[in-house]
Amino acid sequence: MTLATTESLGALLERKVTRRVFAATLLPFVTVDKLRNERVGYLFTGAEALWDDGMKLLAVWVLICAVLAPVILLGVLARLMWPRASENSPTPPGLAWHTAHALNHWAMPEVYVLAVLVALTKLGTLVNVTVGPGFWSYAAMCVAILLGWRSVEFDPPESIAAPAVSTS
């Protein structure tokens, strides 16, 4: 991948997708309606409901895996896409690479999207369910993270690669 392509992908992540991240947190995720009783759910509604039901640890875990880790991972991937433009950055690329790989195990936006789709399928016969713009913004963020992973190198930068072990 050329440097120009990498920089353009990084610019896409920064400008377009960052807006969708904020839109996903502010706009309605789903709207459920039954017998004129309407309930609007947002991105944080699930974690809030778990917290209110006394499952505080699970609420924090859902918040980390569904919201915080994906947003931070998206920012780190954007940082990794600009190796030359960010040479003056205080964050070394090795730290960003390690952070991205550590967050990759905990950032699970695609699992959250699939869980919402399964719930919509199951609830669709019982109530009227409308997918809101927050869901589509979150799905766009999920796709951006997957595309970001495809555009960064999977091998660590040479500056942080493990030293060779001598067998003599």
Secondary structure, 3 states (H helix, E strand, C coil): CCHHHHHHHHHHHHHHHHHHHHHHHHCCCEEEEECCEEEEECCCHHHHHHHHCCCHHHHHHHHHHHHHHHHHHHHHHHHHCCCCCCCCCCCCHHHHHHHHHHHHCCCCHHHHHHHHHHHHHHHCCCCEEEECHHHHHHHHHHHHHHHHHHHCCCCCCHHHCCCCCCCC
